[in-house]
Amino acid sequence: MPGQLLARGVCRHLLTHDFATLEEFTPERGRRVDVMALGPAGEIWVVECKSSRADFTSDGKWEGYLDWCDRYFWAVDEAFPTDLLPDGTGLIIADAYDAEIIRFGPETKLAAARRKVLTRKFARAAALRLQGVRDPGLTV
């Protein structure tokens, strides 16, 4: 639950930068990012939320997410030991209500074909989630 609260604060903050967000998004089978954000110019950011040292050290998959975004960020609370986080990644300090981008990781532009696929998957996931909220008894 602490990671979900961080994700909520991150999503609220990214909205102020005109990014649409989805939590627990699956860019491909076997990968699930905490927050995927789609910006106004089509840029795609991935944010992984870590609530503790143990949560961070047990995650060995994060480098695989770099292939699925233009920028990669860690989101942690203010008590997290940020010296653990790898250089060359973005950093967001968050709580359940808001966040602040402390540093941007490098921008690595996605290939056009991958961006197109991700944008479609993002749109479908968002639409299906909305439909599920509007009609909770619906099964596909």
VOPAGU-2260 file (C-alpha; in pm, 1 decimal, decimal comma):
REM VOPAGU-2260
SITE   aa  ch    i         X         Y         Z
SITE  MET   A    0       0,0       0,0       0,0
SITE  PRO   A    1     277,7     257,6      65,6
SITE  GLY   A    2     390,2     227,4    -297,4
SITE  GLN   A    3      34,3     288,8    -415,1
SITE  LEU   A    4      17,7     604,5    -205,8
SITE  LEU   A    5     342,9     725,6    -363,2
SITE  ALA   A    6     198,0     647,8    -706,6
SITE  ARG   A    7    -109,6     857,3    -629,3
SITE  GLY   A    8     105,0    1157,5    -535,6
SITE  VAL   A    9     317,4    1108,3    -848,3
SITE  CYS   A   10      10,2    1092,3   -1071,8
SITE  ARG   A   11    -132,3    1407,5    -916,8
SITE  HIS   A   12     195,2    1589,9    -974,1
SITE  LEU   A   13     240,4    1471,1   -1331,5
SITE  LEU   A   14    -107,5    1597,2   -1413,2
SITE  THR   A   15      19,1    1947,9   -1333,1
SITE  HIS   A   16     274,2    1890,0   -1613,6
SITE  ASP   A   17     -10,8    1785,5   -1848,4
SITE  PHE   A   18      75,2    1412,7   -1834,3
SITE  ALA   A   19    -195,7    1147,9   -1836,7
SITE  THR   A   20    -104,0     854,1   -1614,6
SITE  LEU   A   21    -189,2     489,7   -1565,2
SITE  GLU   A   22     -86,9     294,1   -1259,5
SITE  GLU   A   23      23,3     -68,7   -1283,1
SITE  PHE   A   24      55,4     -60,3   -1660,6
SITE  THR   A   25     185,6    -362,2   -1853,4
SITE  PRO   A   26     390,1    -254,5   -2157,7
SITE  GLU   A   27     455,9    -621,3   -2244,7
SITE  ARG   A   28     387,4    -959,0   -2089,5
SITE  GLY   A   29     590,8   -1009,0   -1773,7
SITE  ARG   A   30     653,7    -638,5   -1709,6
SITE  ARG   A   31     440,5    -412,3   -1493,4
SITE  VAL   A   32     540,6     -55,2   -1425,0
SITE  ASP   A   33     404,9     135,6   -1127,4
SITE  VAL   A   34     322,5     449,0   -1328,6
SITE  MET   A   35     335,2     510,9   -1700,9
SITE  ALA   A   36     282,6     870,7   -1806,2
SITE  LEU   A   37     193,2    1002,9   -2150,5
SITE  GLY   A   38     286,8    1365,4   -2211,2
SITE  PRO   A   39     130,8    1629,2   -2435,3
SITE  ALA   A   40     392,3    1578,4   -2708,5
SITE  GLY   A   41     360,3    1199,5   -2694,0
SITE  GLU   A   42     656,2    1149,5   -2460,8
SITE  ILE   A   43     641,5     842,4   -2237,9
SITE  TRP   A   44     780,4     832,5   -1886,7
SITE  VAL   A   45     801,5     536,8   -1648,4
SITE  VAL   A   46     802,8     590,7   -1272,1
SITE  GLU   A   47     884,3     311,0   -1028,7
SITE  CYS   A   48     767,1     376,1    -672,3
SITE  LYS   A   49     981,8     238,5    -392,5
SITE  SER   A   50     860,5     258,5     -34,3
SITE  SER   A   51    1166,1     115,6     142,0
SITE  ARG   A   52    1523,0      -6,9     105,8
SITE  ALA   A   53    1397,0    -367,2      95,8
SITE  ASP   A   54    1144,9    -279,7    -176,0
SITE  PHE   A   55    1424,5    -128,0    -385,6
SITE  THR   A   56    1684,0    -401,7    -333,0
SITE  SER   A   57    1434,6    -677,2    -417,6
SITE  ASP   A   58    1359,4    -522,1    -759,7
SITE  GLY   A   59    1595,5    -659,8   -1020,4
SITE  LYS   A   60    1375,8    -587,7   -1322,7
SITE  TRP   A   61    1390,5    -210,2   -1337,8
SITE  GLU   A   62    1656,7    -188,9   -1609,1
SITE  GLY   A   63    1422,7    -374,2   -1843,8
SITE  TYR   A   64    1180,8     -82,1   -1818,2
SITE  LEU   A   65    1430,6     156,2   -1976,3
SITE  ASP   A   66    1342,8      15,0   -2319,3
SITE  TRP   A   67     979,7     123,4   -2271,3
SITE  CYS   A   68    1013,3     495,4   -2201,6
SITE  ASP   A   69    1174,8     822,4   -2301,6
SITE  ARG   A   70    1259,9     898,1   -1936,4
SITE  TYR   A   71    1280,5     680,8   -1626,1
SITE  PHE   A   72    1220,8     797,5   -1268,9
SITE  TRP   A   73    1223,9     656,9    -918,8
SITE  ALA   A   74     961,8     789,1    -680,2
SITE  VAL   A   75    1041,0     764,5    -309,6
SITE  ASP   A   76     938,6     938,8       9,0
SITE  GLU   A   77    1153,9    1198,9     180,2
SITE  ALA   A   78    1298,0     944,5     427,4
SITE  PHE   A   79    1424,4     706,4     156,4
SITE  PRO   A   80    1805,4     676,2     129,4
SITE  THR   A   81    1836,7     823,1    -221,3
SITE  ASP   A   82    2208,3     738,5    -240,5
SITE  LEU   A   83    2093,4     381,9    -318,5
SITE  LEU   A   84    1934,8     491,1    -645,4
SITE  PRO   A   85    2139,9     445,3    -962,8
SITE  ASP   A   86    2300,8     745,4   -1127,3
SITE  GLY   A   87    2152,0     840,9   -1460,4
SITE  THR   A   88    1791,7     795,6   -1347,7
SITE  GLY   A   89    1530,7    1051,3   -1253,9
SITE  LEU   A   90    1420,2    1115,7    -898,8
SITE  ILE   A   91    1081,4    1219,4    -765,1
SITE  ILE   A   92    1012,9    1278,0    -396,7
SITE  ALA   A   93     649,2    1198,5    -326,7
SITE  ASP   A   94     385,1    1138,0     -67,6
SITE  ALA   A   95      21,7    1038,3    -102,2
SITE  TYR   A   96     -85,7    1389,0    -201,4
SITE  ASP   A   97     179,2    1537,9    -427,2
SITE  ALA   A   98     534,0    1503,5    -551,1
SITE  GLU   A   99     828,3    1703,6    -676,5
SITE  ILE   A  100    1065,9    1616,6    -956,2
SITE  ILE   A  101    1413,9    1651,0    -804,6
SITE  ARG   A  102    1612,7    1544,3   -1110,3
SITE  PHE   A  103    1543,3    1432,3   -1463,0
SITE  GLY   A  104    1712,0    1121,8   -1594,8
SITE  PRO   A  105    1853,9    1131,9   -1945,8
SITE  GLU   A  106    1610,5    1139,7   -2233,3
SITE  THR   A  107    1636,4     837,1   -2459,6
SITE  LYS   A  108    1382,8     865,8   -2738,9
SITE  LEU   A  109    1177,7     557,2   -2812,1
SITE  ALA   A  110    1172,7     422,8   -3165,3
SITE  ALA   A  111     863,5     543,8   -3352,7
SITE  ALA   A  112     719,8     193,6   -3390,9
SITE  ARG   A  113     750,6     117,1   -3018,8
SITE  ARG   A  114     600,7     457,8   -2928,5
SITE  LYS   A  115     302,5     386,8   -3154,1
SITE  VAL   A  116     242,9      45,5   -2995,7
SITE  LEU   A  117     277,0     182,6   -2642,3
SITE  THR   A  118      49,1     476,5   -2710,1
SITE  ARG   A  119    -220,0     242,0   -2844,2
SITE  LYS   A  120    -183,2       7,3   -2547,0
SITE  PHE   A  121    -202,0     305,7   -2311,4
SITE  ALA   A  122    -519,9     433,9   -2478,4
SITE  ARG   A  123    -686,7      90,7   -2476,3
SITE  ALA   A  124    -594,9      27,5   -2112,8
SITE  ALA   A  125    -730,0     368,0   -2010,1
SITE  ALA   A  126   -1053,1     319,2   -2205,1
SITE  LEU   A  127   -1109,0     -31,7   -2066,1
SITE  ARG   A  128   -1047,1      89,6   -1710,5
SITE  LEU   A  129   -1295,5     371,5   -1758,5
SITE  GLN   A  130   -1551,2     130,7   -1903,4
SITE  GLY   A  131   -1499,3     -95,5   -1601,9
SITE  VAL   A  132   -1572,4     196,0   -1368,2
SITE  ARG   A  133   -1882,2     297,5   -1563,6
SITE  ASP   A  134   -2012,5     -60,8   -1592,0
SITE  PRO   A  135   -1854,6    -271,0   -1313,7
SITE  GLY   A  136   -2056,9    -582,9   -1390,2
SITE  LEU   A  137   -1930,7    -602,0   -1747,8
SITE  THR   A  138   -1698,3    -888,9   -1833,6
SITE  VAL   A  139   -1501,4    -924,4   -2153,4
